[in-house]
């Protein structure tokens, strides 16, 4: 059993903070996939492909087409727990001409893709939910 200081596990705040700042909420993803890690990897791989396609198509899309792409990205991101990306896609959906929202999609997609690559190789210690 881990030692506790003042009723808290040492280092728990750091891990909790890292998990809170992670591009994907793995606790949410675990609930969505019934804790099946293989399914999580499969779902994340599909999501990253979808997000990269959306990132590449959004700048050329206008009006309703941009809204539809942003809506798809928002739903997919929310489903896997990529809440920051989902929020930014929602903003773009509401304001398709918002250049700041559009510009922020690419870096968020890249951040999610890196996180997923780490998850798939088991390199990120915030991946553990136990």
Chimera marker file (.cmm) of the C-alpha trace (Angstrom):
<marker_set name="trace">
<marker id="1" x="0.000" y="0.000" z="0.000" r="1" g="1" b="0" radius="0.5"/>
<marker id="2" x="1.416" y="3.438" z="-0.908" r="1" g="1" b="0" radius="0.5"/>
<marker id="3" x="2.511" y="5.616" z="1.960" r="1" g="1" b="0" radius="0.5"/>
<marker id="4" x="0.377" y="8.649" z="2.626" r="1" g="1" b="0" radius="0.5"/>
<marker id="5" x="1.274" y="12.073" z="3.852" r="1" g="1" b="0" radius="0.5"/>
<marker id="6" x="-1.522" y="14.005" z="5.461" r="1" g="1" b="0" radius="0.5"/>
<marker id="7" x="-4.085" y="11.544" z="4.081" r="1" g="1" b="0" radius="0.5"/>
<marker id="8" x="-2.828" y="11.965" z="0.495" r="1" g="1" b="0" radius="0.5"/>
<marker id="9" x="-0.703" y="9.766" z="-1.684" r="1" g="1" b="0" radius="0.5"/>
<marker id="10" x="2.614" y="11.486" z="-2.502" r="1" g="1" b="0" radius="0.5"/>
<marker id="11" x="2.720" y="12.522" z="-6.153" r="1" g="1" b="0" radius="0.5"/>
<marker id="12" x="-1.022" y="12.023" z="-6.638" r="1" g="1" b="0" radius="0.5"/>
<marker id="13" x="-1.544" y="15.716" z="-7.309" r="1" g="1" b="0" radius="0.5"/>
<marker id="14" x="1.029" y="15.676" z="-10.104" r="1" g="1" b="0" radius="0.5"/>
<marker id="15" x="-0.477" y="12.647" z="-11.815" r="1" g="1" b="0" radius="0.5"/>
<marker id="16" x="-3.977" y="14.066" z="-11.393" r="1" g="1" b="0" radius="0.5"/>
<marker id="17" x="-2.860" y="17.403" z="-12.829" r="1" g="1" b="0" radius="0.5"/>
<marker id="18" x="-1.102" y="15.708" z="-15.765" r="1" g="1" b="0" radius="0.5"/>
<marker id="19" x="-4.222" y="13.650" z="-16.468" r="1" g="1" b="0" radius="0.5"/>
<marker id="20" x="-6.410" y="16.762" z="-16.254" r="1" g="1" b="0" radius="0.5"/>
<marker id="21" x="-4.176" y="18.494" z="-18.813" r="1" g="1" b="0" radius="0.5"/>
<marker id="22" x="-3.972" y="15.486" z="-21.140" r="1" g="1" b="0" radius="0.5"/>
<marker id="23" x="-5.452" y="15.952" z="-24.621" r="1" g="1" b="0" radius="0.5"/>
<marker id="24" x="-7.662" y="12.902" z="-24.053" r="1" g="1" b="0" radius="0.5"/>
<marker id="25" x="-9.583" y="12.098" z="-20.892" r="1" g="1" b="0" radius="0.5"/>
<marker id="26" x="-8.624" y="8.451" z="-20.510" r="1" g="1" b="0" radius="0.5"/>
<marker id="27" x="-11.109" y="7.837" z="-17.716" r="1" g="1" b="0" radius="0.5"/>
<marker id="28" x="-13.894" y="8.935" z="-20.087" r="1" g="1" b="0" radius="0.5"/>
<marker id="29" x="-12.459" y="6.761" z="-22.869" r="1" g="1" b="0" radius="0.5"/>
<marker id="30" x="-12.238" y="3.785" z="-20.499" r="1" g="1" b="0" radius="0.5"/>
<marker id="31" x="-15.904" y="4.181" z="-19.594" r="1" g="1" b="0" radius="0.5"/>
<marker id="32" x="-16.842" y="4.419" z="-23.271" r="1" g="1" b="0" radius="0.5"/>
<marker id="33" x="-14.899" y="1.239" z="-24.083" r="1" g="1" b="0" radius="0.5"/>
<marker id="34" x="-15.652" y="-0.744" z="-20.927" r="1" g="1" b="0" radius="0.5"/>
<marker id="35" x="-11.938" y="-0.632" z="-20.010" r="1" g="1" b="0" radius="0.5"/>
<marker id="36" x="-10.942" y="-2.616" z="-23.118" r="1" g="1" b="0" radius="0.5"/>
<marker id="37" x="-7.464" y="-1.274" z="-23.951" r="1" g="1" b="0" radius="0.5"/>
<marker id="38" x="-7.396" y="-2.929" z="-27.384" r="1" g="1" b="0" radius="0.5"/>
<marker id="39" x="-10.694" y="-1.259" z="-28.239" r="1" g="1" b="0" radius="0.5"/>
<marker id="40" x="-9.352" y="2.061" z="-26.915" r="1" g="1" b="0" radius="0.5"/>
<marker id="41" x="-6.355" y="1.799" z="-29.250" r="1" g="1" b="0" radius="0.5"/>
<marker id="42" x="-8.580" y="0.953" z="-32.199" r="1" g="1" b="0" radius="0.5"/>
<marker id="43" x="-11.030" y="3.781" z="-31.486" r="1" g="1" b="0" radius="0.5"/>
<marker id="44" x="-8.198" y="6.282" z="-30.994" r="1" g="1" b="0" radius="0.5"/>
<marker id="45" x="-6.531" y="5.254" z="-34.262" r="1" g="1" b="0" radius="0.5"/>
<marker id="46" x="-9.797" y="5.806" z="-36.131" r="1" g="1" b="0" radius="0.5"/>
<marker id="47" x="-10.326" y="9.111" z="-34.341" r="1" g="1" b="0" radius="0.5"/>
<marker id="48" x="-6.843" y="10.410" z="-35.180" r="1" g="1" b="0" radius="0.5"/>
<marker id="49" x="-7.384" y="9.609" z="-38.866" r="1" g="1" b="0" radius="0.5"/>
<marker id="50" x="-10.756" y="11.421" z="-38.805" r="1" g="1" b="0" radius="0.5"/>
<marker id="51" x="-9.305" y="14.407" z="-36.950" r="1" g="1" b="0" radius="0.5"/>
<marker id="52" x="-6.374" y="14.709" z="-39.373" r="1" g="1" b="0" radius="0.5"/>
<marker id="53" x="-8.744" y="14.619" z="-42.350" r="1" g="1" b="0" radius="0.5"/>
<marker id="54" x="-10.929" y="17.296" z="-40.753" r="1" g="1" b="0" radius="0.5"/>
<marker id="55" x="-7.861" y="19.424" z="-39.942" r="1" g="1" b="0" radius="0.5"/>
<marker id="56" x="-6.775" y="19.242" z="-43.581" r="1" g="1" b="0" radius="0.5"/>
<marker id="57" x="-10.229" y="19.932" z="-45.048" r="1" g="1" b="0" radius="0.5"/>
<marker id="58" x="-11.451" y="22.675" z="-42.696" r="1" g="1" b="0" radius="0.5"/>
<marker id="59" x="-9.367" y="25.556" z="-44.100" r="1" g="1" b="0" radius="0.5"/>
<marker id="60" x="-10.762" y="25.099" z="-47.639" r="1" g="1" b="0" radius="0.5"/>
<marker id="61" x="-14.341" y="24.517" z="-46.487" r="1" g="1" b="0" radius="0.5"/>
<marker id="62" x="-16.674" y="27.496" z="-46.280" r="1" g="1" b="0" radius="0.5"/>
<marker id="63" x="-20.015" y="28.229" z="-44.681" r="1" g="1" b="0" radius="0.5"/>
<marker id="64" x="-22.217" y="25.207" z="-44.139" r="1" g="1" b="0" radius="0.5"/>
<marker id="65" x="-19.495" y="22.784" z="-45.275" r="1" g="1" b="0" radius="0.5"/>
<marker id="66" x="-17.166" y="24.100" z="-42.555" r="1" g="1" b="0" radius="0.5"/>
<marker id="67" x="-19.975" y="23.886" z="-39.991" r="1" g="1" b="0" radius="0.5"/>
<marker id="68" x="-20.636" y="20.241" z="-40.924" r="1" g="1" b="0" radius="0.5"/>
<marker id="69" x="-16.960" y="19.305" z="-40.720" r="1" g="1" b="0" radius="0.5"/>
<marker id="70" x="-16.629" y="21.068" z="-37.373" r="1" g="1" b="0" radius="0.5"/>
<marker id="71" x="-19.762" y="19.308" z="-36.121" r="1" g="1" b="0" radius="0.5"/>
<marker id="72" x="-18.364" y="15.887" z="-37.064" r="1" g="1" b="0" radius="0.5"/>
<marker id="73" x="-15.050" y="16.698" z="-35.421" r="1" g="1" b="0" radius="0.5"/>
<marker id="74" x="-16.796" y="17.951" z="-32.278" r="1" g="1" b="0" radius="0.5"/>
<marker id="75" x="-18.841" y="14.768" z="-31.928" r="1" g="1" b="0" radius="0.5"/>
<marker id="76" x="-15.926" y="12.425" z="-32.560" r="1" g="1" b="0" radius="0.5"/>
<marker id="77" x="-13.640" y="14.361" z="-30.215" r="1" g="1" b="0" radius="0.5"/>
<marker id="78" x="-16.224" y="14.379" z="-27.454" r="1" g="1" b="0" radius="0.5"/>
<marker id="79" x="-16.832" y="10.636" z="-27.838" r="1" g="1" b="0" radius="0.5"/>
<marker id="80" x="-13.180" y="9.777" z="-27.177" r="1" g="1" b="0" radius="0.5"/>
<marker id="81" x="-12.644" y="12.404" z="-24.475" r="1" g="1" b="0" radius="0.5"/>
<marker id="82" x="-10.668" y="14.961" z="-26.507" r="1" g="1" b="0" radius="0.5"/>
<marker id="83" x="-12.632" y="17.726" z="-24.834" r="1" g="1" b="0" radius="0.5"/>
<marker id="84" x="-10.370" y="20.691" z="-25.672" r="1" g="1" b="0" radius="0.5"/>
<marker id="85" x="-10.555" y="19.761" z="-29.352" r="1" g="1" b="0" radius="0.5"/>
<marker id="86" x="-14.321" y="19.219" z="-29.088" r="1" g="1" b="0" radius="0.5"/>
<marker id="87" x="-14.737" y="22.658" z="-27.512" r="1" g="1" b="0" radius="0.5"/>
<marker id="88" x="-12.681" y="24.323" z="-30.232" r="1" g="1" b="0" radius="0.5"/>
<marker id="89" x="-14.609" y="22.499" z="-32.960" r="1" g="1" b="0" radius="0.5"/>
<marker id="90" x="-17.874" y="23.620" z="-31.316" r="1" g="1" b="0" radius="0.5"/>
<marker id="91" x="-16.646" y="27.211" z="-31.397" r="1" g="1" b="0" radius="0.5"/>
<marker id="92" x="-15.820" y="26.850" z="-35.097" r="1" g="1" b="0" radius="0.5"/>
<marker id="93" x="-19.199" y="25.258" z="-35.708" r="1" g="1" b="0" radius="0.5"/>
<marker id="94" x="-20.919" y="28.270" z="-34.138" r="1" g="1" b="0" radius="0.5"/>
<marker id="95" x="-18.638" y="30.805" z="-35.840" r="1" g="1" b="0" radius="0.5"/>
<marker id="96" x="-17.285" y="29.254" z="-39.065" r="1" g="1" b="0" radius="0.5"/>
<marker id="97" x="-15.342" y="32.437" z="-39.909" r="1" g="1" b="0" radius="0.5"/>
<marker id="98" x="-13.509" y="32.488" z="-36.557" r="1" g="1" b="0" radius="0.5"/>
<marker id="99" x="-9.902" y="32.433" z="-37.754" r="1" g="1" b="0" radius="0.5"/>
<marker id="100" x="-8.534" y="31.892" z="-34.220" r="1" g="1" b="0" radius="0.5"/>
<marker id="101" x="-10.673" y="28.776" z="-33.751" r="1" g="1" b="0" radius="0.5"/>
<marker id="102" x="-9.686" y="27.495" z="-37.185" r="1" g="1" b="0" radius="0.5"/>
<marker id="103" x="-5.998" y="28.127" z="-36.538" r="1" g="1" b="0" radius="0.5"/>
<marker id="104" x="-6.142" y="26.295" z="-33.195" r="1" g="1" b="0" radius="0.5"/>
<marker id="105" x="-7.615" y="23.080" z="-34.615" r="1" g="1" b="0" radius="0.5"/>
<marker id="106" x="-4.356" y="21.911" z="-36.250" r="1" g="1" b="0" radius="0.5"/>
<marker id="107" x="-2.160" y="22.166" z="-33.160" r="1" g="1" b="0" radius="0.5"/>
<marker id="108" x="-4.827" y="20.440" z="-31.044" r="1" g="1" b="0" radius="0.5"/>
<marker id="109" x="-5.097" y="17.594" z="-33.557" r="1" g="1" b="0" radius="0.5"/>
<marker id="110" x="-1.300" y="17.260" z="-33.558" r="1" g="1" b="0" radius="0.5"/>
<marker id="111" x="-1.259" y="17.184" z="-29.753" r="1" g="1" b="0" radius="0.5"/>
<marker id="112" x="-3.926" y="14.457" z="-29.703" r="1" g="1" b="0" radius="0.5"/>
<marker id="113" x="-2.030" y="12.443" z="-32.334" r="1" g="1" b="0" radius="0.5"/>
<marker id="114" x="1.183" y="12.598" z="-30.278" r="1" g="1" b="0" radius="0.5"/>
<marker id="115" x="-0.697" y="11.592" z="-27.139" r="1" g="1" b="0" radius="0.5"/>
<marker id="116" x="-2.291" y="8.641" z="-28.930" r="1" g="1" b="0" radius="0.5"/>
<marker id="117" x="1.104" y="7.534" z="-30.258" r="1" g="1" b="0" radius="0.5"/>
<marker id="118" x="2.430" y="7.563" z="-26.683" r="1" g="1" b="0" radius="0.5"/>
<marker id="119" x="-0.640" y="5.700" z="-25.470" r="1" g="1" b="0" radius="0.5"/>
<marker id="120" x="-0.154" y="3.027" z="-28.108" r="1" g="1" b="0" radius="0.5"/>
<marker id="121" x="3.447" y="2.482" z="-27.037" r="1" g="1" b="0" radius="0.5"/>
<marker id="122" x="2.645" y="2.741" z="-23.318" r="1" g="1" b="0" radius="0.5"/>
<marker id="123" x="5.092" y="5.624" z="-22.828" r="1" g="1" b="0" radius="0.5"/>
<marker id="124" x="2.803" y="8.026" z="-21.000" r="1" g="1" b="0" radius="0.5"/>
<marker id="125" x="2.476" y="7.363" z="-17.270" r="1" g="1" b="0" radius="0.5"/>
<marker id="126" x="-0.779" y="9.346" z="-17.097" r="1" g="1" b="0" radius="0.5"/>
<marker id="127" x="-2.362" y="6.570" z="-19.124" r="1" g="1" b="0" radius="0.5"/>
<marker id="128" x="-2.898" y="4.434" z="-16.056" r="1" g="1" b="0" radius="0.5"/>
<marker id="129" x="-6.308" y="4.811" z="-14.492" r="1" g="1" b="0" radius="0.5"/>
<marker id="130" x="-5.557" y="2.660" z="-11.440" r="1" g="1" b="0" radius="0.5"/>
<link id1="1" id2="2" r="1" g="1" b="0" radius="0.2"/>
<link id1="2" id2="3" r="1" g="1" b="0" radius="0.2"/>
<link id1="3" id2="4" r="1" g="1" b="0" radius="0.2"/>
<link id1="4" id2="5" r="1" g="1" b="0" radius="0.2"/>
<link id1="5" id2="6" r="1" g="1" b="0" radius="0.2"/>
<link id1="6" id2="7" r="1" g="1" b="0" radius="0.2"/>
<link id1="7" id2="8" r="1" g="1" b="0" radius="0.2"/>
<link id1="8" id2="9" r="1" g="1" b="0" radius="0.2"/>
<link id1="9" id2="10" r="1" g="1" b="0" radius="0.2"/>
<link id1="10" id2="11" r="1" g="1" b="0" radius="0.2"/>
<link id1="11" id2="12" r="1" g="1" b="0" radius="0.2"/>
<link id1="12" id2="13" r="1" g="1" b="0" radius="0.2"/>
<link id1="13" id2="14" r="1" g="1" b="0" radius="0.2"/>
<link id1="14" id2="15" r="1" g="1" b="0" radius="0.2"/>
<link id1="15" id2="16" r="1" g="1" b="0" radius="0.2"/>
<link id1="16" id2="17" r="1" g="1" b="0" radius="0.2"/>
<link id1="17" id2="18" r="1" g="1" b="0" radius="0.2"/>
<link id1="18" id2="19" r="1" g="1" b="0" radius="0.2"/>
<link id1="19" id2="20" r="1" g="1" b="0" radius="0.2"/>
<link id1="20" id2="21" r="1" g="1" b="0" radius="0.2"/>
<link id1="21" id2="22" r="1" g="1" b="0" radius="0.2"/>
<link id1="22" id2="23" r="1" g="1" b="0" radius="0.2"/>
<link id1="23" id2="24" r="1" g="1" b="0" radius="0.2"/>
<link id1="24" id2="25" r="1" g="1" b="0" radius="0.2"/>
<link id1="25" id2="26" r="1" g="1" b="0" radius="0.2"/>
<link id1="26" id2="27" r="1" g="1" b="0" radius="0.2"/>
<link id1="27" id2="28" r="1" g="1" b="0" radius="0.2"/>
<link id1="28" id2="29" r="1" g="1" b="0" radius="0.2"/>
<link id1="29" id2="30" r="1" g="1" b="0" radius="0.2"/>
<link id1="30" id2="31" r="1" g="1" b="0" radius="0.2"/>
<link id1="31" id2="32" r="1" g="1" b="0" radius="0.2"/>
<link id1="32" id2="33" r="1" g="1" b="0" radius="0.2"/>
<link id1="33" id2="34" r="1" g="1" b="0" radius="0.2"/>
<link id1="34" id2="35" r="1" g="1" b="0" radius="0.2"/>
<link id1="35" id2="36" r="1" g="1" b="0" radius="0.2"/>
<link id1="36" id2="37" r="1" g="1" b="0" radius="0.2"/>
<link id1="37" id2="38" r="1" g="1" b="0" radius="0.2"/>
<link id1="38" id2="39" r="1" g="1" b="0" radius="0.2"/>
<link id1="39" id2="40" r="1" g="1" b="0" radius="0.2"/>
<link id1="40" id2="41" r="1" g="1" b="0" radius="0.2"/>
<link id1="41" id2="42" r="1" g="1" b="0" radius="0.2"/>
<link id1="42" id2="43" r="1" g="1" b="0" radius="0.2"/>
<link id1="43" id2="44" r="1" g="1" b="0" radius="0.2"/>
<link id1="44" id2="45" r="1" g="1" b="0" radius="0.2"/>
<link id1="45" id2="46" r="1" g="1" b="0" radius="0.2"/>
<link id1="46" id2="47" r="1" g="1" b="0" radius="0.2"/>
<link id1="47" id2="48" r="1" g="1" b="0" radius="0.2"/>
<link id1="48" id2="49" r="1" g="1" b="0" radius="0.2"/>
<link id1="49" id2="50" r="1" g="1" b="0" radius="0.2"/>
<link id1="50" id2="51" r="1" g="1" b="0" radius="0.2"/>
<link id1="51" id2="52" r="1" g="1" b="0" radius="0.2"/>
<link id1="52" id2="53" r="1" g="1" b="0" radius="0.2"/>
<link id1="53" id2="54" r="1" g="1" b="0" radius="0.2"/>
<link id1="54" id2="55" r="1" g="1" b="0" radius="0.2"/>
<link id1="55" id2="56" r="1" g="1" b="0" radius="0.2"/>
<link id1="56" id2="57" r="1" g="1" b="0" radius="0.2"/>
<link id1="57" id2="58" r="1" g="1" b="0" radius="0.2"/>
<link id1="58" id2="59" r="1" g="1" b="0" radius="0.2"/>
<link id1="59" id2="60" r="1" g="1" b="0" radius="0.2"/>
<link id1="60" id2="61" r="1" g="1" b="0" radius="0.2"/>
<link id1="61" id2="62" r="1" g="1" b="0" radius="0.2"/>
<link id1="62" id2="63" r="1" g="1" b="0" radius="0.2"/>
<link id1="63" id2="64" r="1" g="1" b="0" radius="0.2"/>
<link id1="64" id2="65" r="1" g="1" b="0" radius="0.2"/>
<link id1="65" id2="66" r="1" g="1" b="0" radius="0.2"/>
<link id1="66" id2="67" r="1" g="1" b="0" radius="0.2"/>
<link id1="67" id2="68" r="1" g="1" b="0" radius="0.2"/>
<link id1="68" id2="69" r="1" g="1" b="0" radius="0.2"/>
<link id1="69" id2="70" r="1" g="1" b="0" radius="0.2"/>
<link id1="70" id2="71" r="1" g="1" b="0" radius="0.2"/>
<link id1="71" id2="72" r="1" g="1" b="0" radius="0.2"/>
<link id1="72" id2="73" r="1" g="1" b="0" radius="0.2"/>
<link id1="73" id2="74" r="1" g="1" b="0" radius="0.2"/>
<link id1="74" id2="75" r="1" g="1" b="0" radius="0.2"/>
<link id1="75" id2="76" r="1" g="1" b="0" radius="0.2"/>
<link id1="76" id2="77" r="1" g="1" b="0" radius="0.2"/>
<link id1="77" id2="78" r="1" g="1" b="0" radius="0.2"/>
<link id1="78" id2="79" r="1" g="1" b="0" radius="0.2"/>
<link id1="79" id2="80" r="1" g="1" b="0" radius="0.2"/>
<link id1="80" id2="81" r="1" g="1" b="0" radius="0.2"/>
<link id1="81" id2="82" r="1" g="1" b="0" radius="0.2"/>
<link id1="82" id2="83" r="1" g="1" b="0" radius="0.2"/>
<link id1="83" id2="84" r="1" g="1" b="0" radius="0.2"/>
<link id1="84" id2="85" r="1" g="1" b="0" radius="0.2"/>
<link id1="85" id2="86" r="1" g="1" b="0" radius="0.2"/>
<link id1="86" id2="87" r="1" g="1" b="0" radius="0.2"/>
<link id1="87" id2="88" r="1" g="1" b="0" radius="0.2"/>
<link id1="88" id2="89" r="1" g="1" b="0" radius="0.2"/>
<link id1="89" id2="90" r="1" g="1" b="0" radius="0.2"/>
<link id1="90" id2="91" r="1" g="1" b="0" radius="0.2"/>
<link id1="91" id2="92" r="1" g="1" b="0" radius="0.2"/>
<link id1="92" id2="93" r="1" g="1" b="0" radius="0.2"/>
<link id1="93" id2="94" r="1" g="1" b="0" radius="0.2"/>
<link id1="94" id2="95" r="1" g="1" b="0" radius="0.2"/>
<link id1="95" id2="96" r="1" g="1" b="0" radius="0.2"/>
<link id1="96" id2="97" r="1" g="1" b="0" radius="0.2"/>
<link id1="97" id2="98" r="1" g="1" b="0" radius="0.2"/>
<link id1="98" id2="99" r="1" g="1" b="0" radius="0.2"/>
<link id1="99" id2="100" r="1" g="1" b="0" radius="0.2"/>
<link id1="100" id2="101" r="1" g="1" b="0" radius="0.2"/>
<link id1="101" id2="102" r="1" g="1" b="0" radius="0.2"/>
<link id1="102" id2="103" r="1" g="1" b="0" radius="0.2"/>
<link id1="103" id2="104" r="1" g="1" b="0" radius="0.2"/>
<link id1="104" id2="105" r="1" g="1" b="0" radius="0.2"/>
<link id1="105" id2="106" r="1" g="1" b="0" radius="0.2"/>
<link id1="106" id2="107" r="1" g="1" b="0" radius="0.2"/>
<link id1="107" id2="108" r="1" g="1" b="0" radius="0.2"/>
<link id1="108" id2="109" r="1" g="1" b="0" radius="0.2"/>
<link id1="109" id2="110" r="1" g="1" b="0" radius="0.2"/>
<link id1="110" id2="111" r="1" g="1" b="0" radius="0.2"/>
<link id1="111" id2="112" r="1" g="1" b="0" radius="0.2"/>
<link id1="112" id2="113" r="1" g="1" b="0" radius="0.2"/>
<link id1="113" id2="114" r="1" g="1" b="0" radius="0.2"/>
<link id1="114" id2="115" r="1" g="1" b="0" radius="0.2"/>
<link id1="115" id2="116" r="1" g="1" b="0" radius="0.2"/>
<link id1="116" id2="117" r="1" g="1" b="0" radius="0.2"/>
<link id1="117" id2="118" r="1" g="1" b="0" radius="0.2"/>
<link id1="118" id2="119" r="1" g="1" b="0" radius="0.2"/>
<link id1="119" id2="120" r="1" g="1" b="0" radius="0.2"/>
<link id1="120" id2="121" r="1" g="1" b="0" radius="0.2"/>
<link id1="121" id2="122" r="1" g="1" b="0" radius="0.2"/>
<link id1="122" id2="123" r="1" g="1" b="0" radius="0.2"/>
<link id1="123" id2="124" r="1" g="1" b="0" radius="0.2"/>
<link id1="124" id2="125" r="1" g="1" b="0" radius="0.2"/>
<link id1="125" id2="126" r="1" g="1" b="0" radius="0.2"/>
<link id1="126" id2="127" r="1" g="1" b="0" radius="0.2"/>
<link id1="127" id2="128" r="1" g="1" b="0" radius="0.2"/>
<link id1="128" id2="129" r="1" g="1" b="0" radius="0.2"/>
<link id1="129" id2="130" r="1" g="1" b="0" radius="0.2"/>
</marker_set>
